[in-house]
Amino acid sequence: MQKEVVSVLAAVAELIKERNGSETDVEYFAALITTLEGSPLSEPSRTAAVAFLLQLIVKKVPKEVLQSQFTKIVQVLYTKMLENSESSEGSALKYLLSVLGVVLRAQPAGVWNVANTKNMVVSVASLCAHEKPWVRTMARRVVRAVLTDPITAMDNGLHPASPSVGMFIQQQLQSALSSKNGETTAMRYLCLLEGVMHKMPSPLFKQLAENILSSFAIADPMVKCSALQCLHRCLQRQPCDAALPVETNVLLVKALKQLSPPYEDITVCAYWMQALAEAHVCLTAKDPHRCYSLLPATLELMVKLFDTGDEQLAQLTYQILARLIERSVQDNEECAKSLLSLLDRALNVHSTTVWKYVLRSQMRLYESAGAGIIGEEFEKALKTLALLRESDECFCKQELDFVSGFPRFPRRYLFDLIHEICCNVS
């Protein structure tokens, strides 16, 4: 394409000189748009060269120019996108999408009240299932950039085009999930959705979440992982109440708990834990008391995974418990003590190969909850650690010594408790 780029650049420069121009960025942009409009369908490489130059220069064009010439610019770009949507040469479409993204983001909020503008973003969203990887990537970038733009967002933080795009994605997901060979298409739209779902209005967010959870009826583990990853990454962006109200958040937590996958499928199990944990983190920020009422049952589900004795799964469980401890557990004494009791019981014969991760989870809990965790549960856990440490068959003394540091607890309390434990051990 290099020769085509040089050729187009020379032709455009000559055109500007013929019109007595001074070769400014705006003049180059205008000349390239004119050249693009006249580029024949039979020469996709030339169209790609023009689009490549446009995506370089469009960022230097003042937004006032892009706004005043919006109708003309998008008409040319959209026409060429349609012409090249099925082309075996994907570079032209990729660069055209890049240019369109910059032009759309330069527009004032009022433009997004026009149906044609919203439909244009929906058309871009449809390219997220394109066969060319770079086209899919660029289409996702454009849709995400538009829908997450704070400048053109409404008062509730959502973009005016979000409902149109969300309804389109919902239709495509339903169709793909119900078709015989729709797994690939479903995963491509899930990949788009993970970056924009947090900007969907609440009724649509709920419907999309239901569609995502329905993918568990599909045997393909890749679809399940994509669905859970979509939810996890969406929730990481902390959707506002206009997208995810408290009641929907509660329903999402309950639905995810019911979908607990078999531990033998470690990858699916890992994505499930991440999504469930992040749903709790979101709920903690919105309504801590509702989260605390649901958290003990979730913690029990996760801590039980230590009993599998699987090293990889135990490591993931520890990491996710650490996230929950940091964002949800540490501020509630009941949840902290409940988790400590669960971790104490997790030091059993089934989990001996992964005790180090159970102990690390305990240590993270002690560090975060501090003196607030002191009580009957703490005493029992400390006695368990002391008995394990004194056992002749102890194989994790290093981890036990590390956990027994307890720098955040009152010394007088610890000395009395340790003295009592030592007497019992003797």
C-alpha positions, 0 to 999 in steps of 0.5 A: 500500500506504500506506493498507493499512499505516496501516489495519493499524497502527491495527487492531493498536494498537486490538487491543492496547489492548483487551487492556490491553497497553502497546504494546511491540515484542513485543505488536505483533509478536504482534498482527501475527502473529495478524493475518497468520494471519487475513488472507484470500487474496483480499486480497494487499495487506493481507497485504503491509501486515501483512508489511511491518510485521512485517519492521520490528518483528521486528528489535526482538523479543528472540531468546528470544521468537523461539526460544520461539514458533518453531514457531507463527511459522514455521507462519504465515509458511510458510503465507502464503508458500505462499499468495502464491508464485504471486501477481502481487503480489510484495511480500507474499512479499518481506516474508514472506521477510525476516521468516522470515530474521530468525526463522531466524537467531535460532534456536539450533544445535540447531534445525537438526538438525530435518529440517523446518527444513532443508526450510524453507530448501530451500523458500526456495532454490526461490524464487531462481528466482521471476519477481519480481526482488525475491523472488529477491533476498530469497530469496538473502539469506535462504539466504546469511544462514542458511548463512553464519551462524558461530553455527549452523555446525558444528565444520568451519565448515559449516552443517547445512542446507548439504547439503540446500540444495546437493543441491536446487541441484544437481538444479535446475541439472542439470535446467535445463542439460539442458532446451531453454529452461533458461538463465534458470533455470540463471543464477538458481541460479548466482547463488544458488550463488556466495554459498553454494557455499563452505559446501558439504561437499566431495563436494557441492562437487565435484559442483556444480563439475562441473555448473558446468563442464558448462555450457560445453557450452551455446552461450549465452555468458551461461550460461558467464559466470554459471558462471565468475562463480559459481566466481570469487566462491565461490573469493574467499571462500576455502573451507575444507578441509571444502568444498574440499580440496587435491586438489579444488582441483588438479582444478579448476585443471586443468579450468579450464585445459582449458576455455580459451575462444577469445580472440575472446569477450572477456567469457567469456575475462575471467571464465575468467581470473578463475576460474582465477586465484582457483583458484590463489590458493586453492591457494596458501593451502592447498598452495603447492608444488602451486600452484607446480607448476601455475602456469607453464602457467597464466601461459603461457596468460594472457600469450599473450593479449597477442599478440591485441593487443586493448586491453580483453583486455590490460588485463584480463590485466594486472589478473589477472596483478597479482592472481596476482603479489601472491598466488602468484608473488612468493613463488616465485623459479622462478615469478617468473623464468618469468613474467618470461621470458614477459613479455619474449617478449610484447614482440613484433610481435603485441602492439605495440598493448598493450605498455604493459600488458606493461610494467606487468605487468613493473613489478608483478613487479619491485615484488613479487618484488624482488631475488629475481628477479635472474638470467639472465632479469632481465638478458635482460629489462633488455637488451630494455627498453634496446634498445627504449628506444634504438630510433628507432621507440620509441613507449612511452618513458614506460612504458619509463622508468617500468619502468626505475626498479627501486627495489628492486634493488641499485644496484651490480648495476644500474650494472654491468648498465646499463653493459654494456647501453649498451656493447652498444647503442653 
